Amino acid sequence: MCLIQTSLLNQKALVFNYMPAKLCKNKSGWIIEFYVENPITYEMCRIRKRVHFIKKRYESARDAESHCQKIIFDINTMFP
């Protein structure tokens, strides 16, 4: 587990490398997954956030997926 996960999600940080966020649909639920580089160790760190509860809040899966896409857009614009 990466030590800077919470600090990167809660505030803007200087990140040298990242891979864009994407929505992964598994049997266990939906997950938003992305990679960022730890500026101290220069290793790529995977960050996963479960969003399977969003499906229950919407009537259709299409509406839930569009909400997840908005979250992904916000994550991707957080990094330069």
N, C-alpha and C positions, 0 to 999 in steps of 0.2 A: 504494500500500500504506500502511496506517495504521501510524504509529509506535508506538501504544500497544497493539497487538494482543497481544503476549506478556504485557505487564504486566496487562492486563485478564483474561486467561485464567488466569494463575497466582495472582492475589490479588484480593480484593474491592477495588473501587475506587468512588469516588464518580462515578456516571454520571447524567446529567441526563435523557437520553432513550435509549430503546432500542426495537427491534422484536423481538418474540419469535422464538426459534429455530424453524426448521422443517427437515424432512428433504426434500431434493430428490433425485429419482431421475433420473439422466441416462444417456445411452449410455456415458459415460466412467466412471460409478460413482455411488455415493451420497455426498452432501455435506450436512453440517449447516451451515446458513447463518443468520446473524443480523446485525443492525445495532446499533451503539452510537454515541453521540455523543461526540466528542472534546471534553473539557471545556476545552481550550485554544483550539481553533479553532471550536468549535460546529458542526462538520460531521459528518454521519452517515458512519460508516465501516463497510464491509461486512467481515465476518469469515467465512471459509469453512474448514471442517475436513473433510477427506476421511475417510470411514468405510467405503469399499468393501471393506476387508480384513475387516470384521466379517461380511460375508456368507459368507466362506470358513470361519469358525470355527463356524458353526451348521449344522445339518442342513437346516433349512427357512428360507425367507425371512421367514416370520412371526416366528420366534424372533429372527432378526437385527433385524427391524424393532422388536420390543418392546424389545430392548436399546438401540437408537438412541433410542427414545422416553424411556427412563430417562435417557440422556445429555442429551437436550433438556430434560427436566424439571429436571435439575441446573443447566443453563445458565440457564434462565428464573428459577429461584429465587435465583441468584447476584446478580441485579440487583434493586434495591428496586422 
